[in-house]
Amino acid sequence: MQTSVRVCGIDHSEKAAPLLYMHVWGTIMKTQQKILLIVDCLVNLLLGLFLLFFPLGVIDYLGLPETNTYFYPVILGAVIFGIGLALLLEVIGHERKIRGLGLGGAIAINIVGSLVLMCWLLFASLTMPLRGWIILWVVALLVFTIGIVEYLTKSWIQ
């Protein structure tokens, strides 16, 4: 005798219950992954914009270390902004089967980038005001924390 399970007003056979559970769990994981991607995307877009506008005095305003050329910071800003756009594509393109940068790639970028920045802050002799140190440590710790949270949720594993 086959029994049925009633979910959301729809009768499902007992055999379908595990599939229904997997669907509900997959939806929860997709929501969690989407939130992580959105947060990561916003951080990358903002960091990229700051660096893209490096020549307009943003670095002086933030109190970050000076450099004698704007070429590399602007290129880095474009790359970080592009990563943010790739993450945005991953979020908004999911329903249309458009792939951007997946969460696994974002985790690697966040952890490596933040650790390199922390090494610079700890071991390089940077000259900058206190607000520059505070801003860079906040950025490093925020990006590192996002990477670790993304890793620990395991939502990047398919």
N, C-alpha and C positions, 0 to 999 in steps of 0.2 A: 504494500500500500504506500503510495507516494503522498507525502504531505506537502503543503505549500506554506510559504512564509509571506506575510503581508508587509510590504514596505512602501511607504508613501502612497498608500491606497491601491497598490498594484500587487496582485498575487504572483509569487515566484515559487517555483518548485524548490524542494529541499536541496536538490543538486545544484541549483543556481545560487544558493546562499553564499558559498565561498567566492564565486565570481563577483557577486554584489559587494561583498566585504572588500575585495581587492579594488573594485571600482571606487568605493567610498574612500578607502585609504589612499588610493592614487590621487583622488581629488584633493584630499587634505595635504598630501605631500606637494602637489603641484601649486597649491595656494602658498604654502610655506616657501617653496622655491621661488615663486613669483615675487613675494615680499622681499626676499633676500636679493634677488636680481634688481628690483626697483631701488632699494637702498644703495646697493653697490653702483648702479647706473648713475644715480644722482651725485654720489661722492665723486665719481670719475668725471662726470660732466662739469662739475664745479671746479675741481682741481685743474682740468684741462682748460677751462675758460680763464682761470687766473693766470696760468702760464702763457696762454695765447695772447693775453693782454700785458705780458711782461714789459714790453717796450713803453707802455703808457704810464709807467710809474707804479704799478701795482706792487712790485717787489719793494720799492722804497717805502711805500705806504704800510706794508705788512712788516717791515723791518727785517727782511730776509737778506742773506749774504749777497754782496754785489758781485758782478762779473763784468768783464770787459767786452762781451759780445752778447747779442740777443738771439743769435741764430739757434743755438742748441736748446735754450729754454723754450723758444717758440715751437721748435720741432717736437720737443718732448710734450709740450702742451697739446699739440695736434694729435700725437699718438695717444695720449691719455684721453683726450676728447673722443677720438675714434673708438677707443675701448668702451667708453661710456655709450656711444651710439650703437656699438655692437651688442652691448648688454640690453639696450632699449629695444633693438630689433628682436632679441631673444624673448623679451617680455611681450611686446605687442604683435609680433609676427607668429607667435605660437599657434594661434587658431588657423592661420593661413599657411602653416607648414614652412614658414620662413625661419631659417636658423641664423643666429648672430653668434656671439661669443657665449659658449656654455658656461655653466657655473664652475665646472672643474678648471677651466682656463682662468676664470676670474679669481679663483682661490689661489692658484699659482702666482698670478700677477700681484695680487694683494699682499701675500705673505713675503714674496721675494722683494717687492718694491719697498714695503714698510721696513723690512729688516735691513736693507741697504741704507735707507734713510736713517734708521736708528744707529747704524754703525758710523755714518757720517757725523751724526750728532754727538756720539760718544767719543769718537777717536780722532776726528779731524779738528784742526784748530780754526774753527769758524769764528769770524768776527761779525757780531750782529747784536742789536739791542735785545732786551729781555722779551719784548713782544714777538720778535722773530723766533726765539727759542720756544716760546709757548706755542705759537702757531704751528711750528714744525713738529713739536712733540705731540700736539693734539692730532695733527694729520697722521703721523706715523702710528700712534696708538689706535686711532679710529679705524684706519685701513687694516691694520693688523688684526684688530678685534673682529671686523667684518669678515676677514679671511678665515679666522679661527671658528667663528660661529657658523659660517657656511660649511666649513669642513666637518664640524661636529654634528651638524644636522643630518649629514650623509644624504642630503637631497640631491647631490650631484651624481650619485650612483644610480645608473639606470637599471 
